[in-house]
């Protein structure tokens, strides 16, 4: 495992970090925020505060790093990310040093502290990435097996190609929204029976999908591939991801191509990008891949990451029910393999491309990553804290995804990825 100074579990910050916070000094995730009086800018989360990198740059604390003021006075992380892996790693290490409890450079300049720290409660978080292209994978074996069992012969739950390559499809980037953005229930064609014609209506089977997405730096020129050994150098960080899905619309439109209206109406991401560097200490072995994969998909080292995940549903009355507890470590195909496969045909990736894991399900019922599985096609309604039940998501429900990695007393978290469902817009 590589040594990254900012990851030292012994580090403490002079900024107060509440017990159980997702944002200790070992995390330092990047996001974009604005206030009533300030334009959008890049910030780093520390405890309940945000470190304003635009102000930090103006005050001279980021000298000898290859960043310009406009990299931080921006409405996305893309300009900063354009500087590449080494630059952003050095930036995170510099920020870590400035925030260390034993470093007085910033700590003891109270007039500077007031300029660079702002409370998270006082800002609006924005979509942190200007997403160019978005790819959704289908890389959880437990999820693929569950869905295959529901809709096909359980003995043939996985299609013949599934264990030979990371299955994926290109999704819609324009409807990716930041946590807290309400979404409208989609309208579309639904055909519950082969004996009747389809009807146009609001989806009655709105679902969430528990996912983790990664975002990329600029890749290689078109025609060149990124190997599994190189992949980590092209990945900036990870975010929680809810790929909302309308199951009844999906069932009718899916054949013969793939997801379209059932998925393109909205996907929600968390506002903080946790760097791949910050997650290095939480790497774990992946599952044994049998049959053996082709040479371009082979990799060395631990490439899965132990991230605890949970999904809660909060009805309009405010009583939350946790409906899933899963873990990113369950992925059969890891990020390294996903990126290598994505580029093996010569596809070029660009700064700000987003690639999502696909629904993350574990091996037990309590770890399934979608209502389709949790309620098993509606045959096992889920009891809610308020006494109601759910087969799918209702209007007024707020779906909240949380995630964190924890080891040696250090918790590196993502914050929340949430969205309230509003009624469909009829016409």
C-alpha positions, 0 to 999 in steps of 0.5 A: 500500500502506498504511503500518503502523508495525509492518510496518517491515522495519528493526525489531529486537526486544530479545526474541531471535528465532532465525534462520528463526523464523516470529515476528519483530517484524514478525509478532506473531500472536495466539493463546490459551494456558494453562499448568499454573498459569494460566487461558486467556489471549491471547498474541502470539508473538515468537520462541520466546516468548509475550507475555502480554497479560493480564499486560501489561494489568495492568501498565499497558502498554496504557493508552489502548486500548479493551480491558478485562482480560476481553478478554485473560483469555479462552479465545478471541480473540473478545472482543478482536476485538469491539473491531474493526479499528482497535483491534486494529491499534492494539494490534499497533502498541503491542506492536511499539513495546514490543518494539522493541530501541530502546524501554526502557519494558518492556525495562529492567524485568526484573521486568516482563519475567519476568511478561509473557514465557513460553516457547512450549515451556511452554504448551498452545495452544488453538483461538484462535477461537470459530467461529460459522459456517464457510464453505468455498470452492472457489477454486483454478482448478488444483484445480477443473480437476484434480478436474473432469478426473478425474471429468468430460470434461476439456474441461468440467472447470470447471462453467459457473458457476465463473468467474462466482462464488466457489463455496462451501458452509457447513460444520460449525464444531463439529469445527474443532480446533486443531493437534496434536489427533488425529483418528479416521478417519471411518466412513460409507457407501461404494459403490465400484461402481454394481452393488453396494449401499453398505456401512458401513465406515471410510473407506479414502481419507482425504485432507488439503486444503491451505487457508488460512482467514480470520476476521472481525470483526463485519459489517453487519446482516442485509440489508446487503452488504460490498463488495470495497472494504470487505472488508479492514476486516472481516477480522482475520487468516489461519490455516493450515487442513486440511479433512480429507476422506474421498473414498470417503464423499464420492463416494457422498453428494455427489450431489445436494447437497454435502459432509456426513459426508465433511467434518464429522468434523474440520478442523484450524487452526494456533494463531496468527492472523496479522493481515491487517495483517502480511501487507500487504507480501506482496500480489501481483496476482491472475490475470486473471479471464476472463470479466469478473466482475460489478460487485459482484465487481470490486476494486482493488489487489493482493488475492492474498497470496504465502504459501509453503505445504508439506505433509509426511506423517510416518508413525509411524516419524518420517521426514517426506516433503514431498508438496506445495509450493504458494502462496496466490497461486495463488487465482483468487478472493481473500478480498475477492471471497469476502466480498463474494459471501458477503454480497451476498444479505444474509447477516450475518457475525459476529465469529469466522466462519471462511472457508476458501479451498478446496484450494490447488493450483498449476499443476504436480504438485509443487504440488497440494494434496490426495492425490486430485490428488498420487496422481491418484485412486490411479494414481500412488502417492507414494513416502515417505522410509521406502520405503513409498507412499501413495495416501491417508493411513494410520492413524498418519500425522501430516499437517503444513502449514507456511506463511510469507511472505518479503520484504526479509529478513522472514519472517512465518509461521504455525507448524504445522498438524498432526494425527495420524490415529487408527484409526476407532472401530468399533461 
